[in-house]
Amino acid sequence: VNAAKLIAVQPNAGDFRDIVRALEDSDPEVRRDCARALGQLANPAALKPLFRLLSDDNWFVRAEAASALGKIGDTRAVGWLVQLLPDPDGYVRYSATVALYDLATASSRPWLLRALASAGSAQQFGIAVALARLHDPAALAPLAGAVRNNDAEIRRRAVEALGECGLAEGTNALALFLMDPEPAVREQAREAIGRISAHRKQ
């Protein structure tokens, strides 16, 4: 466990194979720290070993594997991360969403759009957050639908993503969030509308 913690802080590319082998360790802390190390090394050869950890019994291991896949930056991980979005653990879902956001590039846009088209409602929000980074209009409907979500943090993240998307059409959705019961959500909606309006006048 202590060795894995040290490796996670400062991994060495020369230890890559040993780190991959340690993903099979019986201790979840070792698997978690080695997944973190592989994310820092950003070697695409770690994709398949990390993919196996996405079904790990330990939620922290699954979350760390998702984060590592996002850091590696290989678009092949998009489909795997989408499958993790309905995970029963909220931190795992958050990690998968952040990883998809990290992977949102022009080259991954087709992958994300295909995933959105075939995804269930539990998966669409995380994909839409990633597409918002690319200013893609396909993100608008799933993000707007979050106005009915009972989780204030989900609503806040939806507003944040709509603002980042920066499309004029998004102001209609943001207007609905101006009536949100949470002051932080309302304030962020006002700021997002202001940013979009200012950008349109430029």
Sequence and secondary structure as in RCSB ss.txt:
>XXXX:A:sequence
VNAAKLIAVQPNAGDFRDIVRALEDSDPEVRRDCARALGQLANPAALKPLFRLLSDDNWFVRAEAASALGKIGDT
RAVGWLVQLLPDPDGYVRYSATVALYDLATASSRPWLLRALASAGSAQQFGIAVALARLHDPAALAPLAGAVRNN
DAEIRRRAVEALGECGLAEGTNALALFLMDPEPAVREQAREAIGRISAHRKQ
>XXXX:A:secstr
 HHHHHHHHS  GGGHHHHHHHTT SSHHHHHHHHHHHHHHT GGGHHHHHHHTT SSHHHHHHHHHHHHHHT G
GGHHHHHHHTT SSHHHHHHHHHHHHHT STTTHHHHHHHHHH  HHHHHHHHHHHHHTT GGGHHHHHHGGG S
 HHHHHHHHHHHHHH  TTHHHHHHHHTT SSHHHHHHHHHHHHHHHHHHH 
